[in-house]
Amino acid sequence: MTPENHTEFKHPHDHKDVDIFVKLDNFGELISQFKQQEYEKNWTRFDCLPGSNTFSRYTKFVPLAGETVKVMLDIFVE
């Protein structure tokens, strides 16, 4: 869940996603659960930056009402 006083910045190119904040101790279990639910790691331009181990994106395509929807989960490690 979003931490108290978290500011969500919206940009014209921003897409709909879910921000998940997780403690480092729980990160491995969270990723394991995502993989069991067929989410895949989606590399971003932030993955090659120093300190990039604090952000990950996982995606999954889900059929919904006759169309396919892309579900994006942005994971922030605290």
C-alpha positions as CSV (number, residue, x, y, z in Angstrom):
1,M,0.0,0.0,0.0
2,T,1.0,3.6,-0.5
3,P,2.9,5.0,2.5
4,E,1.4,8.0,4.4
5,N,2.2,11.4,2.7
6,H,3.2,9.7,-0.6
7,T,2.9,12.1,-3.5
8,E,1.8,10.5,-6.8
9,F,3.1,12.5,-9.7
10,K,1.1,12.4,-12.9
11,H,2.8,13.1,-16.3
12,P,1.2,13.3,-19.7
13,H,2.9,10.0,-20.6
14,D,1.9,8.4,-17.3
15,H,0.0,5.1,-17.6
16,K,-2.3,3.4,-15.3
17,D,-0.4,1.2,-12.9
18,V,-0.5,0.0,-9.3
19,D,2.2,1.2,-7.0
20,I,3.2,-1.3,-4.3
21,F,5.6,-0.5,-1.5
22,V,7.3,-3.4,0.1
23,K,10.0,-3.9,2.8
24,L,13.2,-5.5,1.5
25,D,12.6,-8.5,3.8
26,N,9.3,-9.3,2.0
27,F,10.5,-8.6,-1.6
28,G,11.5,-12.1,-2.5
29,E,8.2,-13.6,-1.3
30,L,6.2,-10.9,-3.2
31,I,8.1,-11.6,-6.5
32,S,7.5,-15.4,-6.0
33,Q,3.8,-14.8,-5.7
34,F,3.8,-12.6,-8.8
35,K,5.6,-15.3,-10.8
36,Q,3.0,-17.9,-9.6
37,Q,0.3,-15.7,-11.0
38,E,2.2,-15.4,-14.3
39,Y,3.4,-11.8,-13.9
40,E,6.6,-11.2,-15.8
41,K,9.5,-8.8,-15.1
42,N,9.2,-5.8,-17.4
43,W,12.6,-4.0,-17.8
44,T,12.5,-0.2,-17.7
45,R,15.0,2.5,-18.4
46,F,15.5,2.8,-14.6
47,D,16.9,-0.7,-14.3
48,C,20.4,0.3,-15.5
49,L,20.7,3.3,-13.0
50,P,22.7,3.1,-9.8
51,G,20.5,2.1,-6.9
52,S,18.0,0.5,-9.4
53,N,17.4,-2.3,-7.0
54,T,14.7,-0.2,-5.3
55,F,12.3,-0.3,-8.3
56,S,10.8,-3.2,-10.4
57,R,7.9,-3.5,-12.8
58,Y,5.9,-6.6,-13.4
59,T,3.2,-7.0,-16.0
60,K,0.5,-9.4,-17.1
61,F,-2.0,-9.4,-19.9
62,V,-5.5,-10.3,-18.8
63,P,-8.6,-11.0,-21.0
64,L,-11.4,-8.7,-19.8
65,A,-14.8,-8.1,-21.4
66,G,-13.7,-9.2,-24.9
67,E,-10.4,-7.3,-24.9
68,T,-6.9,-7.8,-23.4
69,V,-5.8,-5.5,-20.6
70,K,-2.2,-4.9,-19.5
71,V,-1.9,-4.9,-15.7
72,M,1.3,-3.1,-14.5
73,L,2.6,-3.4,-11.0
74,D,5.3,-0.9,-10.0
75,I,7.2,-2.3,-6.9
76,F,9.2,0.2,-4.7
77,V,11.5,-1.5,-2.2
78,E,11.8,0.5,1.1
